[in-house]
Amino acid sequence: DIQMTQSPASLSASLEEIVTITCQASQNIGNWLAWYQQKPGKSPQLLIYGTTSLADGVPSRFSGSRSGTQYSLKISRLQVEDIGIYYCQQASSTPWTFGGGTKLELK
Amino acid sequence: EVQLVESGGGLVQPGRSLKLSCAASGFTFSNYGMAWVRQAPTKGLEWVATISYDGSSTYYRDSVKGRFTISRDNAKSTLYLQMDSLRSEDTATYYCARLLYVLFDYWGQGVMVTVSS
């Protein structure tokens, strides 16, 4: 199985701050990487797919990038509504696997 | 508006069975693959099973293979997960999700399954 190691596990940031979350894949997954946001008490929502493409309705302050097998999610200016848990997911091969999650809180 | 509504969860004893349902609306159900993803209490997300748009292909994670069966009724726009020989480690919130190729683009609100004696 492909392991997705996500970091940090938790993160506290201020409003308007730049936030970066990373995910390391245990092997090459190309651009088969998605990010999901799970707000408190809610189900996950697709945020980014294909490493860099924003899902419908996702604000442009979110962006995704890749360097080799390391993937990053960046929030350019943190807003209150961005609080929650973020998960990466590899869609390269089954079993599709998720990262352990990053809990993003306001400082 | 895409809606996925799960039902059928509850408390069940180890070794017993439970069947989850997911009623879909707001899109042409028969055009999309579907999946179940679970989340154990305070844990991360775990893909469970996938079914193709026409039900001809199914895929499972190893830990549920032979115990869980994913199926669908396109006439009723409903997805199912038959769970047999349940174990304590199956305790989780189970989400129904629509597949956009290999991504989960819409999720239901989830249904809780607790396996305990």
Interface residues (C-beta under 8 A of the other chain):
Chain A: W32 A34 Y36 K42 S43 P44 Q45 L46 Y49 A55 Y87 Q89 A91 T94 P95 W96 T97 F98 G99 G100 G101
Chain B: G44 L45 E46 W47 T50 Y59 R61 D62 Y95 L100 Y101 V102 L103 F104 D105 Y106 W107 G108 Q109 G110
